[in-house]
Amino acid sequence: MLHENAPLSTTATLSPGPVDLAGVVDRIHAEVSAVVVGQSDVVTTALAVLLARGHLLVEDVPGVGKTTLAKAIARTVSADVGRVQFTPDLLPSDLTGVSVYRAERHEFEFRPGPVFAHIVIADEINRASPKTQSALLECMAEQQVTVDGTTYPLPRPFFVVATQNPVEMEGTYALPEAQRDRFMARVAVGYPDSATEVSMLDDRDSGDPLERITPVTDAHGIEALRDRVAALYASAAVKQYVVDLVSGTRTRDDLRLGASPRASLQLLAAARAHAAISGRDHVLPDDVQKMTSHVLAHRVVLRTEARLDGRSTDDVILDVLRTTPVPAHRR
């Protein structure tokens, strides 16, 4: 397990001004995109999850930049970062912390684990046992840790970026539905095109691009941006559209498990963040559509027949999007 729990910058304050949300997000996007080349939509989705007070699951084959994406986002924020390499022998206490007895004081002292950070990178989360995976549940849902009957609050903001490889399943433990539901969105980085890969090779000749990232804001700045995103206006029609999309997954013949009401809450929050990133003060149906697959596809479960037919959850969510009426835009 690698535990990195130190500020990435000693800058006194980098917090944005009261009207600089789009500007700050553009700068973060530019810094991350300089490292994760050719993945603008993935970076936008990841930043939307950060601003919407969610957690992100990055799922793809090895070597495409899952951990690099997580590190790049972390380096743009001057905040505490904890990184955990999940392995089969990792214990819950390695993640949350442990109480140590101090004989000289005749008392127990709590030593916090790597989850006590603003941004937590959970690398290859499906390699740890279900018991250790479940230790993240309280952290992600309640922003707190309970050890030996004592509850400790986690810092704010608190943002988990977990990575996993969906192909190599030997010696891994698939995330249960209850834990997948705790992640606001799932993204796949994918392979770059030829020109992007050549550009990446040239870029690495001059050193690690992660080292060239400059922090754009700090923890207080992210919290301020989150507050503004949460207050973004969403009309009754847009909220009904969100509910229609989510409830549409519950009546599908090709799904044995549809999305929960938590999905409705998180889809609206993600849509608000996407609208803010786009520079608007209100949510459009287009914002909802942009985030729907990312927010819903990892929460639903295919029936065996649909899986044998070669369908994926992304295919089903696209069908739901196509068949759900889109409301007319009104402020």
Steps between C-alpha positions, in 0.01 A plus 500: 500500500630842409381783720550852371351743746666835445393824336602528136579868539590745772315783329314705761173515310395437145126525555300639209307822509123498537432508123795298369352149494531446124847654493632276777348189343650592161844529658465167681379340177798639309750374761351149507459483121869578458569168674200288395524591133205465263244421771315830537159340567645269766666795675176703486304212655758453775490871588119495500506219757750691714282814496180302561633352827515153350759225466645367175561144378753474216465162332719386211779271388855545639728773371247747359549765769244426772736579788658785305157664466443472875845638583465787252172615654651475848800712403283786373367549854727612782364250753579180687517191281485139617581212268429134576619210286232239559633144542345173626674534839388861560303532825221749575721657769769562234243721332317672785763505774562322828502570874844452655551456875741750657636336812660819632162675498288190569266586214428418137600741226332496159730498199301602191533303178534630144125569468554807719582713198312737272564282193540122534632290212389138542712308250367165371219495753373160384822328616412542869263275694131592533561578867758763411293633210204548735717710730467770235119496522467712814780729382335567164141521619537672836839675472603350832686203646402300807781315680454327837167675550636849439398698191751725326391748230686498170634824354299704252505480209522121491536347154574133424638398160508121474648303211438143394578267212180333368685246282747320723265350760721222642576570865262795516173572681229667295351806666152421634206707379477680835852636460475577129195708588720719722694620195323788331645419158713252311733590213722300268816668372541287186787475255634820340510546126831471313579873490424541871720204591792643299449836675504316835836339412647840408365654820661233719842578348511821703409334832189401693216742407347446846793692645413800285145540632439821692232503774205712388301519823497357852263300719305810609467606137354163399248518785395848386454376144297203626267730691438705187437192287249362753302825478475495118141530375325190364141536376217265594504364143869412523447328835211300353726404208760367745236293679361369170844383388577327828158338535529388138777260605265327746258367240749368245470132406878479447584624852453305823591804710416860416645819641411614853363838618860581597573492128239772443663722761846445359398541137349841577809600698727390215286688248526816713879465500508447123291814452738697722803372307324608180467852640124502560301587811224246431470135399396394150373157392827478305695508828292210628557304180877556509523347848232227480714209377784586739264517799263211424684230302706365791196487732274274292539123458434312178292186480694192393320484166596858412861439596514185283360705211805725530321802640660727757352728764615797292290368209194479725547852639530636145169329419343666804631838383357447151154398622452758779331824384720807533334803663489831318759743639352761732678700768 
